Amino acid sequence: MERATLFNVPNQLTIARLVLSIVFFVFLALDWYATSLVLFLVAAGTDWI
């Protein structure tokens, strides 16, 4: 696969959401609810980009 098609903006957003979801669940397990909420809102906000 070409580098240009692999690292385009939609793919980068998807990768960012995957990383944020892992961090989100870690913070949720640590009872860091405010931080989890912020991460969730950031990840959800990428739907409007």
C-alpha positions as CSV (number, residue, x, y, z in Angstrom):
1,M,0.0,0.0,0.0
2,E,1.2,3.5,-0.8
3,R,2.4,5.7,2.0
4,A,0.2,8.5,0.8
5,T,-3.0,6.4,1.0
6,L,-2.0,4.8,4.3
7,F,-1.4,8.0,6.2
8,N,-4.2,10.2,4.9
9,V,-6.3,12.3,7.3
10,P,-9.2,9.8,7.8
11,N,-6.8,7.0,8.6
12,Q,-4.9,9.2,11.0
13,L,-8.2,10.1,12.8
14,T,-9.1,6.5,13.1
15,I,-5.7,5.6,14.6
16,A,-6.1,8.5,17.0
17,R,-9.5,7.3,18.1
18,L,-8.1,3.8,18.7
19,V,-5.3,5.1,20.8
20,L,-7.7,7.5,22.7
21,S,-10.1,4.6,23.4
22,I,-7.3,2.6,25.1
23,V,-6.2,5.5,27.2
24,F,-9.9,6.3,27.9
25,F,-10.5,2.8,29.3
26,V,-7.3,2.9,31.4
27,F,-8.3,6.2,33.0
28,L,-11.8,4.9,33.5
29,A,-10.5,1.9,35.3
30,L,-8.3,4.2,37.5
31,D,-11.5,6.1,38.5
32,W,-10.3,9.3,36.7
33,Y,-13.8,10.2,35.5
34,A,-13.1,13.8,34.6
35,T,-10.1,12.9,32.5
36,S,-12.1,10.0,30.9
37,L,-14.9,12.4,30.0
38,V,-12.4,14.9,28.4
39,L,-10.8,12.1,26.3
40,F,-14.3,10.8,25.3
41,L,-15.3,14.3,24.2
42,V,-12.1,14.7,22.2
43,A,-12.5,11.4,20.5
44,A,-16.2,12.1,19.8
45,G,-15.3,15.5,18.5
46,T,-13.2,14.0,15.7
47,D,-16.5,12.9,14.1
48,W,-17.1,16.5,13.1
49,I,-13.7,16.9,11.4
